[in-house]
């Protein structure tokens, strides 16, 4: 009897305690608590799950998962031109209601079938695998794939599959370094509900770990599974410095080549002008005949056949030796002038031929073009993704999503940072990705400008995820971009 009363009292006490903590938490948790393990993708979402979500002072929201295991209502049957949105928690929409995600907003505003396939914790490897899986499963005609890259973590998750970054612990996805070993977990009936849905247990866990400031400090500094931004920034700065140097070299060579070509052209023009002036065809006909008569006379003199001497009719008119000698000297001088002029003309013609050949070669020489933008770390990934979409006749659009303090330095204040570093240099990573996608013929969209226009208020308080206002801005930019793309070609069955 007493044992029963104690058990009843304990049960009532625990129930009231649970109710109290649940009311305090608005029946919500600040983390998703319905993950299930997956050998390839690391995690999936439990089909049919739902929860209230509240992070800090941000509004209370509700999350529902459909029977396919994705955010929001049930997916309709495959339809032509449907839009498949791939990404992580930003696409999933942590911090907003189902209907406030940019996928839902886009569907409502553009009258499109938009499928939100965002799953928290996923990275590029999981995006690619999920794209392949869903394109094959749905087999829709002319689908469109919107591939959203979150630049908070996706750049260094390319070589880190989710199964090596996260582990499932009672429905929670935890960093693999912080997860207990399987043999350290004691299984008992009701454990899953108790550890994932009990607000009392969650409060106790938070209280316990709140005393271990060193543990939180280690986690806040980052863990090996998360990668390191510094490597990416150093690499980007290095490649952009190389780009600037190579571009300057190419420009200098081009300018030098153009200057050399200009000199050749000017010299050739001057020579051709001199040749034109010295050409008999450019002189008056009378002067040409006079010159020809003088030439004939000079030639006769130099051959000792002066015309006046051989004429017997006018002997007294014959020149004396002095005059004859002078005539010889004058004729010889004119002959030398003509020979020199002829030699100069030949030299000018030869030089003109050389210049024309050099100019022709200059036109044939391929001057170095300014180098392409540095390869993004995503470029090989983009190639694989593009080929996959082409195989299924899908139109691909890659979206570059910056994180909050990249969009606005004012976002530092919500983290208690008064003078946060300027992260605008890190936007070069988005530029690199857009350049790589464009080079590969893939449409790309950087939503930095759209989110800046939505500030203040595009991101949650104390968190990197977008608010309904941010999702609205994202949806508007995405809708405009999709409308500008050509219709995808039908796939071959």
NUNU-131426 format. One record per residue: residue in one letter; z, x, y of N, C-alpha, C in turn. Coordinates in steps of 0.05 Angstrom, whole numbers, plus 5000, padded with zeros to 4 digits. Atoms other than C-alpha are relative to their C-alpha. Layout:
BEGIN
AZXYZXYZXY;...
This chain:
BEGIN
X500050174976500050005000500050175025;X499849824977502050545049497550175002;X502449845000496150975028497649845011;X502150164990491550395041500249955030;X499750044971494550265109499350265016;X500749754987493951005126496950045001;X503049975001486651005103498749815020;X501150194981485350375143500450095029;X499449904973488750655204498350245008;X501749774994485051305198497149925005;X502850094997478450945190499649875027;X500350134974479750515251500150215022;X499849794980481851125290497550165003;X502549855000475651505270497749835013;X502150174989471250905286500349975030;X499650024971474450825355499350265014;X500749744988473751565367497050035002;X502949985000466451535347498849825022;X501050184980465450935392500550115028;X499449884974468851285450498150225008;X501949784994464551905445497249905003;X502750124998458351485434499649875027;X500250134973459751075497499850225022;X500049784981461151715535497250125002;X502649875002454451995512497749805004;X502150204997450751335526498549954974;X501350025026449351315451497650184997;X502349824999444751895464500850294993;X499649715004443852625445498050155018;X501849844983440753185486497950164984;X502049875017436653435427499049814979;X501150165022432053125376501550064974;X498449965024435853005312498849874975;X501350125024430752735263497750174989;X502049825012426853345240500350004969;X500049955029424953445167498450264996;X501249745005422954115138497149974989;X502750005010415654275124499350294994;X500549725007413354895086497950145016;X502149884984407255015129500650005030;X499650034971409054755198502850055009;X497249954993416454905195501549745002;X498750254997418354205216497949785003;X501450244993415753495221502049805010;X498350214990418552865252500449794978;X499450205020421952365207498649735007;X501550254994417251755203502049765004;X498350244995420451125233502650065014;X497449934987426151495267500049915029;X499750064972428851325335502650105010;X497549904989434251565382499949965030;X499749994971436851535453500350295007;X500049724991435752185491500950015028;X499049964973439552415551500850295004;X499449724995439853105580501250035028;X498749964974444953245634500149755017;X500050224981444252805695497449855000;X502650135001437252595677500349724988;X499850285009435851855661500149994969;X500050065028437151575592497249904991;X502650085010430751505551500249944970;X500150075028428851235483497650134987;X502149875015424751605432499649844974;X500650135026421251245374497750164987;X502049875016417051545319498749804982;X501450195016411651155284500050084970;X500049955029410351125209498450254993;X501549755005405451705215501650255007;X498349774993410952145242499450115027;X500649914973408752185315501249815021;X498750144978411451955382498549745007;X501150244990410451235403499349794979;X500750225018407450605372498250094978;X501849945022403350565309497250075009;X502749924993396650905312498049794990;X502050185009390650445308498150134980;X502149895018384950535258498250195016;X501849824985380251105276497849865015;X502050124983375450935332498450215014;X501749804987369551285365501250085027;X499149894975371551735422503050015004;X497149994996378951705409500950285009;X499049754988383052245444502550084984;X497849895015387652675401501350225017;X498649814983392953045442501850174983;X498549815016395853665410501850175018;X498249834984401954045436502850004989;X497249985008409454145434501649795014;X498250204989415353805467499149895027;X501050104975411753745534498049774994;X501850215008406353325500501649774988;X498250205012411652965459501349835021;X498850154977415052775524503049994999;X497050004998422352985520500849935028;X499050084973426052645577498749765012;X501250254989421452045586499749804977;X500450215020420451385549497250024988;X502649995014414751275501497749945018;X502250094983410550915552499650175025;X500249834976411751455605498750274994;X501449755006408552035568497250005012;X502650004988402052265598497949894982;X501950125019398452055534500049695003;X499850294997400951335542498949915027;X501050074973399451335617497050025001;X502949975001392451595605498649774985;X501150225015391151065552499949755016;X499950244985393350515598498150005024;X501649994976389750755660497050024995;X502949965006383150945627499049834978;X500850185022383050425572498850164977;X500949825021382550965519502049984976;X498249965023385451055449500950295001;X498949734997390051655460502350024980;X498049955021394151925402501750245007;X498149784993400352335420500950144975;X499349855023400852865367501750245007;X498249784992405853305404502550004984;X497649975017411553575362501650235012;X498349794990417353965392500250234980;X499849745015418054695367497350114992;X502549905009410654755351498950205019;X501449804985406455335374497050004993;X502950005004399055525372499249984970;X500850025029398855625296500349724990;X499650285009401754935285498049815013;X502050164986397054635337497450004984;X502649975014391054905300500149864973;X499750135027393554675231500049705003;X499850294996395253985258497349885009;X502750104992388453915292498249974976;X501750015024384954075227500949764982;X499050215018389453595188499249725011;X500550274989388553005236497049945002;X502950055000381053095245499049924973;X500850065027380253085170501049724991;X498850255008385052505160498649765013;X501050234986382252045213497049984999;X502950005004374952245207498749815019;X501250184979373351885272497350105009;X502649934989366551885304500350105029;X499949894973366052345365502750015012;X497349984988373452475375500150215022;X499549804979376152865434502750124995;X497549865004381553385425500950125026;X498749884976386153545484502150194989;X498349795012389554195466501750125023;X498349934977395554325512501650254993;X498549755004398255035516502350015020;X497649984983405355095543500650295005;X499849714994405755765578502950105002;X497249905002413355795572500350164975;X499549865026412856015500497550044983;X502349985018405955915469498750285000;X501349745001403156605490501250194980;X498949815020408056975446500749874974;X499750135026408256465390497550014983;X502549985015401156625369500450144973;X499649855024403657115317502749934987;X497450085010410256755303499949714991;X500150285010409356135259502849875002;X497550154995414555595269501950034977;X498149975023417355685199501650265001;X498549764996419556375221501649995025;X498550024975422456125286502249794998;X498150225002426155485267500749934972;X499050105026430255215210501249735005;X498850274998432554505196502950014990;X497250015008440054405195501049725007;X498950274998442353695183498349835021;X501750164982436353405221499450135027;X500549854975436753895279498150244994;X501649765002431554445290501550225016;X498449794987435455085305498550264998;X501249735001433255795320500950134974;X499549915027432756135254502250214998;X497849815000437656685274502749875001;X497450144998443056165287500549814977;X499650195022441955745224501750124978;X498449905022446955805167498250044975;X501449975025444556055100500549764983;X499750245017443355505049502650004983;X497650005017449155735006502649975017;X497750044982453755665067500449715007;X499850294993452454915073501249854977;X498850175021456954455034498949725001;X501250275000453353825014502049794989;X498350225009457053165006498749745010;X501350254992455152425011500549935030;X499750074972453852205082499850235019;X500049764983453252915108497849985021;X502250014981446452805140500649835024;X499350184978448652205181502250125017;X497749904986455252525199499350235018;X500749754985452253185222497849955021;X502250044981446252895258500449765018;X499850244984448452215284502849945011;X497350054991455952255295500550145027;X499449894974457752355368502650155000;X497449865002464752565348499550284989;X500649745012462153125303498550185020;X501649844981457153335356501850115023;X498149914979462753365409501850224989;X498349795011467053775362498550264997;X501649755002461454265349499650135027;X500449894974460154345423502650135010;X497449894992467554445436500650274986;X499449765016468054965381498350245011;X501749784990462055375407500450065029;X499649954972464155305479501950235004;X498149784998469555825465498650264995;X501449765007464356325442497950065021;X501849954979461356525508498050234993;X501849785007458557165478497649904983;X502250125016454556745428497949865017;X501950144981451556315483498550205016;X501349804984450056935523497750134985;X502149895017446157235465497749824997;X502150195003442256605455498449975026;X501350034974440856535530498150235006;X501749774994438057235533497550004983;X502350025017433157055478500450134974;X499849905027432357195405497450114991;X502549875009427257605366497849804993;X502050205008423856975340498649885024;X501250134976422356755412498050185014;X501949834987418357365432501050095028;X499249894975418457705500497749985020;X502050034979414757535564499150275011;X500749754986414958255589497550124988;X502349885013409858485538497449885010;X502450144991404957955560499350075029;X500549954972405758095634499150295004;X500949734998405158845626497150034991;X502749995010398858755585498149875020;X501850144981395858265635499750175025;X500249834976397558725694498250244994;X501649765007394459315657497049924999;X502850085002388058945640498849925026;X501150084974387258665710499750255017;X500449754985388259365739497550144990;X502549895011382859615692497649855010;X502250174990378459035714499450085029;X500549944972379459205787498650285003;X501249734999377759945775497149994991;X502750025011371659775733498249855019;X501650164981369259265784499350185024;X500549834978369959775840497950214993;X502049805009366060295800497249884998;X502650135002360559805784498849945028;X500950064973360159595857499050265014;X500849754987359760325880497350094989;X502549935012354260475830497749825010;X502050194991350459855851499250075029;X500649934972351060045925498450265002;X501549754999348860755912497249974990;X502650065010343060505871498349865021;X501450154980341060015925499250185023;X500549824978341660555978497750194993;X502249825009337261035937497449854999;X502550165001332160485925499049945028;X500850064972332160315999498750255012;X501249754989330761056017497250044989;X502649975012325061075967498049815013;X501850204989322160435995499250075029;X500749934973322560676067498150245001;X501849775001319361346050497249924992;X502650095010313761006012498549855023;X501350154978312460536071499050185021;X500949804980312061126119497550144991;X502449855011307161496073497649825001;X502250185000302860886065498949955028;X500950034972302660796140498450245009;X501549764993300361516149497350014986;X502550015015295161436095498149805013;X501750214987292760806129498850115026;X501049904975292161156196497950224996;X501949785005288561756166497549924985;X502350095016283761336127497549965018;X502450044984276461346153499449715004;X500650284997276160606141501449875023;X498550114978281160506196499050095027;X501049904975277060856249497549845009;X502450134990271560596293497650124987;X502449915013264660636262498650225016;X501349804984261861026320501450274998;X498549755001267361536318499650134973;X500449905027266361596243497350144998;X502749885001258861736252500050265016;X499849754984260562246307501350214984;X498649805016265462586261498250104978;X501749925021260362586206497850205010;X501949814989255162916251501250275006;X498649754994260263436273500550154974;X499549875025261963566201497550144989;X502549885009254663676183499350255016;X500649764984253864146242501850234993;X498149795008260064526223499250134974;X500849905026257564596152497550185003;X502449834996250864856176500750275013;X499249754988254165366221501350194980;X498649845019258665606166498250114978;X501949905020252665686121497950185013;X501949834985249166116174497349855004;X502450154995244265556186500449825024;X499650164976245765336257497449875009;X502550154995240664806276498550105025;X501349914975239365066347498550264997;X501249745004237565766322497349984986;X502550015015232165556274497949845014;X502050154986228765126324498350205017;X501849814985222765536351499149885026;X501050134975220965036405501650085024;X498349934977226765196449501550264995;X498749755006228065926437501950095022;X498249924978230966046505502649845000;X497550165001235765526491501850094977;X498349915022238465896431502650125011;X497449904991245766076436500250304997;X499649725003247866766448502250054980;X498149935022252467136401502849915006;X497350094993258666966439500449714995;X499850295004257166236439499949944970;X500250045029255166276367502650064986;X497549925012261466646348502249795005;X498150204993265566136385499549754984;X500750235017261865586349501050034972;X499149945027263465916283503149964998;X497150035000270865966301500949715002;X499250294997271165246324499349854975;X500750145024267465006263501950074977;X498149925021272065406218502749875004;X497450134995278165136252500049704993;X500250285007275664426245499949964969;X500150015029274064556172502750034987;X497349965011280964816159501849765006;X498450244994283964226195499349774980;X500850215019279863756151501050064972;X499049935027281764136088503049964999;X497150045000289064136109500649705000;X499650295000288563396125499549884972;X500650115027285363266057502250084981;X497849915018290663686023502549835005;X497650174993296163306061499749724989;X500450285009292962646043500449994969;X499649995029292762845969502950024993;X497149985005299963055973501549745006;X498750264993301862406007499449794978;X500750185021298062015954501650064975;X498549935024301462405899503049925003;X497250084995308262295931500449704999;X499950305002306761555939500049914971;X500150085029305061515865502750054987;X497449935011311661865848502149795009;X498150204990315561385893499649734987;X500550265013312160775863501150014972;X499049985027313961025794503149995000;X497150004999321161165814501149725007;X499250274993321660475846499749824977;X500450165024318860175783502250054980;X497849935018323960545742502649885010;X497550104989329460335789500249704995;X499950295005327459615779500649944971;X499650045029327659715703502950074992;X497349915008334460055702502049775003;X498050214999339959565685502650125011;X497549914987345559705733502449874987;X497650125012352559595706501049765016;X498950244988355058895721503050035002;X497050015000362258785742501049904973;X499150085027366158725677501149725000;X498950275004368458065649503050015005;X497150014998375457825661501350094974;X498749915024380558105612500249774979;X499750195021380857765545502949885000;X497450135003386457265541501150054972;X498849985027391357335483499149784982;X500850235015388656665462497150004991;X502950025003381356845458499149974970;X500750035029380856945382500849734990;X499050265007384956315374498049785009;X501950204989380055935419497549994983;X502550005017374156155376500449844975;X499550155025377355885313500349705006;X499750284992379255245349497349875006;X502750104993372255155378498449944975;X501650035025369055255310500949764984;X498950235014373754745279499149745012;X500850254986372154215331497049954996;X502950035004364654345325499449904972;X500450085028365154255250500449704997;X499450295002368053555260498749845023;X501450144979363653375319501949915022;X498050084980369653355366499650165026;X500149874974369553505440502750125006;X497549864996374854015458500550055030;X499049934973378754085523502750144998;X497549855001384054615530501449985027;X498550044976389554485581502150215002;X497949804995393855035611502249885016;X497750134988400754785627502150215008;X497949814991405355225670502849884997;X497350115000412855165668501049985029;X499150094974417054915725500150215022;X499749804979418755555763497450155006;X502649904993411555775759498649825020;X501250204982409555135794501350025027;X498649994975414855185848502550174998;X497549845000420155705864502449845007;X497750174993424455135890501449904974;X498850095025425654955817502350184990;X497849825007430255555811502749885007;X497450104991435655185848501449834979;X498750175020436854695791501350164978;X498749835019438755285748502350165012;X497949864986443855525799499150285009;X501049754991439356105820499249975029;X500550034971439356195896497450135008;X502449854992433856715902498550094975;X501449945025429656685839497550175005;X502449834997423957175827497549835003;X502650134996416956995848498450034974;X501549995025413256815784497049945003;X502950054996406456705816498350214986;X501749815015403957365785499649924971;X500450085028405057055716497949794996;X502250205002399856525732497450134992;X502449865009394757065717499449954970;X500450065028395856905644498549744996;X501550255001393356195656497150055009;X502749934991387356485694498550144978;X501349865022385856945636499149804978;X500750195021386056365587497749825008;X502250164990381555935630497450164999;X502449835000376656515637498950044971;X500849975027376556635562498849754988;X501150265010375455895546497349955012;X502650044987369855855597497950184989;X501949815012366556475569499049904973;X500750105026366656145501498649725000;X501350264997363555505528501949774995;X498050215004370055105522501049905027;X498850104975372154645579503050065001;X497149944997378954835607501049895026;X498750124976383754525656502750135004;X497449904991389554855693501349795017;X498850224986394354315716502150105020;X498049894980398454775762499849865026;X500450124974395454485825500949705000;X499250285001396553765802503049974999;X497150015001403853895786501350085026;X499049924974404954255852499849765019;X500350234982402253645887502149784995;X498050205007407453225850502850095007;X497349904993413253655873500849895028;X497849965019418853555886500249764981;X499550225019420653155825498149994977;X501850005023415453365774501450084974;X498649915024420653655727502849904999;X497250105003427353445699502050185013;X497949854988433753675730501250194978;X498949815019436154305695498450054975;X501649985024430454305646497050045008;X502849944994423154515641498149774995;X501850215007420353855616499349825024;X501050164978416453385660501449735002;X499050274994419152745692497749804997;X502250194998415252095693498050065022;X501849934978412352335759498250234992;X501749785010410052975727498049914980;X501850115020407052605668497749845014;X502050164986403452145717497950195013;X501849814988400452745754498250134979;X501549885023398453065688497949804991;X501950205010395152415665497749965019;X502250034981391152345729498150234999;X501749775001388553055726498450004974;X501350015026386952985652497949794999;X502050225000383452315661497550075015;X502349924983379052585716498350214985;X501449795014377253195674498449884976;X501350135023375652775612497649845008;X502250174991371252315652497650175008;X502249824991367152915676498650144977;X501149865023365753175606497849834987;X502150155014359452995567501149874975;X499250135025360052535507499650204977;X500349815022361152935443497749914982;X502150065018355352975395501149894974;X499250125025355752565332500050214978;X499849815021357952965272498149924977;X501850065023353453015211501849944976;X498450085023356252645152499150134975;
